[in-house]
């Protein structure tokens, strides 16, 4: 049967990875505009949550669906790279911590959107929680680095990714290290843009591995 075949299960993990990427792009770019920076005015921050309540709540739901697919993808990736005893655990641990930070961040966003639309709490509370969201997103780049480095090296050793794919993941990890400096300079628009671009690059890396699991689960992509 289809479920009894290991290769088909690995392909399912690849499909789940692509679903994760598509839902993330839809939720992050299509459902709601990009959030304000920490340096933006109180009015702009408060208005963002008030004006986009429904979109932000729907965004949280779509992100939640994407994380279900992500867990399937991460489990399938672990099954494919677990022979790399050094890097596979780093990748999976980094992926798990990254997901936990994403869940907390999105839960805060949804709470802000739901609360501000009906009750308009103190502006200082809104701004503080918004800064909390920005910091959570910034901290999430550190476990993302572990996922990218461990996943790229383990995938290369296991024959999932070729040299180019593995090198791409390492480059994305290096850029993430720079993007994480937004924690030091939270008002830097340049670093905020770099974080968004690096996150998109991470989705490309995820799609790359997903395609490898679907097309050639036992061979490397060039």
C-alpha positions in Angstrom: 0.0 0.0 0.0 1.0 3.6 -0.5 1.5 4.3 3.2 3.7 1.2 3.6 6.4 2.5 1.3 9.2 4.5 2.9 10.0 6.4 -0.3 6.4 7.6 -0.5 6.4 8.7 3.1 9.5 10.8 2.4 7.7 12.2 -0.7 4.8 13.1 1.6 7.3 15.0 3.8 8.5 16.9 0.7 4.9 17.8 -0.2 4.3 19.0 3.3 7.4 21.2 3.0 6.1 22.8 -0.1 2.7 23.3 1.6 4.5 25.0 4.5 6.3 27.4 2.1 3.2 28.3 0.1 1.1 28.9 3.2 3.9 31.0 4.8 4.2 33.2 1.7 0.4 33.6 1.6 0.1 34.4 5.3 3.2 36.7 5.5 2.8 38.6 2.2 -0.8 38.4 1.1 -3.1 38.4 4.1 -1.8 41.4 6.0 0.7 44.3 5.5 4.1 44.2 7.1 4.0 45.3 10.8 5.4 48.7 11.9 8.9 49.0 13.1 9.7 49.6 16.8 10.6 53.2 16.0 7.2 54.0 14.4 4.8 56.2 16.2 2.4 54.9 18.8 -0.6 55.9 16.5 0.8 53.9 13.7 1.3 50.8 15.8 -2.1 51.0 17.4 -3.8 51.6 14.1 -2.1 48.7 12.5 -3.8 46.2 14.8 -7.1 48.1 14.8 -7.3 48.4 11.1 -6.3 44.9 10.2 -7.9 42.8 12.9 -9.6 40.2 10.7 -6.6 39.9 8.4 -4.2 39.4 11.3 -6.5 36.8 13.0 -6.8 34.9 9.6 -3.1 35.2 9.2 -2.6 33.5 12.5 -4.9 30.6 11.4 -3.0 30.1 8.1 0.3 30.2 9.9 -1.0 27.5 12.3 -1.9 25.3 9.3 1.6 25.9 7.8 3.2 24.7 11.1 1.3 21.4 10.9 2.8 20.9 7.5 6.2 22.1 8.8 6.2 19.4 11.5 5.5 16.7 8.9 8.3 18.2 6.8 10.7 18.3 9.8 9.9 14.7 10.7 10.5 13.5 7.2 13.8 15.5 7.0 14.9 13.9 10.2 14.2 10.4 8.8 16.3 11.2 5.8 19.3 12.8 7.5 19.4 11.0 10.8 22.5 9.0 9.8 24.4 12.3 10.4 24.8 12.0 14.1 26.4 15.4 14.5 24.3 17.7 12.4 20.9 16.1 12.2 20.1 16.6 15.9 21.2 20.2 15.6 18.9 20.8 12.6 15.9 19.2 14.3 16.5 20.9 17.7 16.9 24.3 15.9 13.8 23.7 13.9 11.7 22.8 17.0 12.9 25.9 18.9 12.3 28.1 15.9 8.7 26.8 15.7 8.1 27.5 19.4 9.2 31.1 19.0 7.0 31.5 16.0 4.0 30.2 17.8 4.5 32.6 20.8 5.0 35.5 18.4 2.0 34.8 16.3 -0.1 34.2 19.4 0.9 37.7 20.7 0.0 39.2 17.3 -3.4 37.5 17.3 -4.1 38.6 20.9 -3.2 42.2 20.1 -5.4 42.2 17.0 -8.3 40.8 18.8 -8.0 43.0 21.9 -7.3 46.3 20.2 -10.3 46.1 17.8 -12.9 45.9 20.6 -11.4 47.5 23.7 -8.4 49.8 22.8 -6.1 49.1 25.8 -3.5 51.6 26.9 -1.1 52.6 24.1 1.9 51.8 26.3 0.7 48.2 26.6 0.2 47.9 22.8 3.6 49.3 22.0 5.3 47.1 24.6 3.7 43.9 23.3 4.5 45.0 19.7 8.1 45.4 20.6 7.9 41.9 22.2 6.7 40.5 18.9 9.7 42.1 17.1 12.1 40.7 19.6 10.7 37.2 19.4 11.1 37.3 15.6 14.6 38.5 16.0 15.5 35.8 18.5 13.9 33.2 16.2 16.8 33.7 13.8 19.3 32.0 16.1 17.5 28.5 16.1 16.9 29.2 12.4 20.7 29.3 12.0 21.0 26.0 13.8 18.4 24.5 11.5 20.0 25.9 8.3 23.6 24.9 9.3 22.7 21.5 10.7 20.1 20.8 7.9 22.4 21.8 5.1 25.4 19.8 6.3 23.4 16.8 7.3 21.5 16.9 4.0 24.8 17.1 2.1 26.2 14.1 3.9 22.9 12.1 3.5 22.7 12.9 -0.2 19.6 15.0 0.0 21.2 18.2 -1.1 24.2 18.7 -3.4 27.0 21.2 -2.9 25.1 24.1 -4.3 22.0 23.5 -2.2 24.1 23.0 1.0 26.1 26.1 0.3 23.0 28.1 -0.2 21.7 27.1 3.2 25.0 28.1 4.9 24.9 31.5 3.2 21.3 32.0 4.4 22.5 31.1 7.9 25.3 33.6 7.7 22.9 36.4 6.6 20.6 35.4 9.5 23.4 36.0 11.9 23.6 39.6 10.5 19.9 40.1 10.5 19.7 39.1 14.1 21.5 42.4 14.9 18.0 43.9 14.8 17.9 42.8 18.5 20.7 45.4 19.1 19.3 48.1 16.8 15.5 47.5 16.8 14.9 50.7 15.0 17.0 49.9 11.9 14.8 49.6 8.9 17.7 48.1 6.9 18.0 45.2 9.3 14.2 44.7 9.4 14.2 44.4 5.6 17.2 42.0 5.8 15.3 39.8 8.2 12.3 39.6 5.8 14.6 38.8 2.8 16.5 36.2 4.8 13.2 34.6 5.9 12.1 34.4 2.3 15.5 32.8 1.5 14.9 30.2 4.3 11.6 29.4 2.6 13.4 28.9 -0.7 15.9 26.5 1.1 12.9 24.6 2.6 11.3 24.3 -0.9 14.7 23.1 -2.3 14.9 20.2 0.2 11.2 19.5 -0.3 11.6 19.0 -4.0 14.6 16.7 -3.3 12.5 14.5 -1.1 9.7 14.4 -3.7 11.7 13.9 -6.9 14.7 11.9 -5.7 14.4 11.0 -2.1 17.5 8.8 -2.2 19.7 11.0 -4.4 21.2 14.5 -4.2 20.1 17.5 -6.0 22.9 19.2 -7.9 
